[in-house]
Amino acid sequence: AVISELQERFGNAELAMMISAALIRSDPNKNIIKSLQTLQFKRSTGVFLNYVDFYRANK
């Protein structure tokens, strides 16, 4: 997926800052940028929650 490639290339924190900056600057592309931001959040949250589930199951 697009968000995976971007996270791999720039890192999670750097990508989040880039998306936020682009959202402020870019009126015509706000919907696309907002979608990328949502995808990044959902992906990161899913990874974290899967880790918590794994940790609890293997205590």
C-alpha positions in Angstrom: 0.0 0.0 0.0 1.0 3.6 -0.5 1.2 4.4 3.2 3.5 1.4 3.9 6.0 2.5 1.2 6.0 6.1 2.5 6.5 4.9 6.1 9.3 2.7 5.1 11.0 5.5 3.2 10.6 8.4 5.6 9.8 6.8 9.0 6.6 7.1 10.9 7.2 10.4 12.7 8.8 12.2 9.7 5.8 11.1 7.5 3.3 12.4 10.0 5.0 15.8 10.0 5.2 15.9 6.2 1.5 15.0 5.9 0.5 17.7 8.5 2.6 20.3 6.7 1.1 19.3 3.3 -2.4 19.5 4.7 -1.8 23.1 5.8 -0.3 24.2 2.5 -2.4 22.4 -0.1 -6.0 23.4 -0.6 -6.7 21.5 -3.8 -5.3 18.2 -2.5 -6.7 18.3 1.0 -8.9 15.2 0.5 -6.0 13.1 -0.7 -3.7 14.3 2.0 -6.4 13.8 4.7 -6.9 10.2 3.4 -3.2 9.5 3.7 -3.2 10.9 7.3 -6.1 8.7 8.2 -4.5 5.6 6.6 -1.3 6.3 8.6 -3.2 6.6 11.8 -5.2 3.4 11.3 -2.1 1.4 10.3 -0.1 2.6 13.2 -2.9 2.0 15.7 -3.4 -1.5 14.3 0.2 -2.4 14.7 0.2 -1.1 18.3 -3.0 -3.0 19.2 -1.7 -6.2 17.7 1.5 -5.9 19.7 -0.5 -5.4 22.9 -2.7 -8.4 22.1 0.5 -10.5 21.5 2.1 -9.3 24.6 -0.9 -10.1 26.8 -1.3 -13.5 25.2 2.4 -14.4 25.9 2.8 -13.1 29.4 
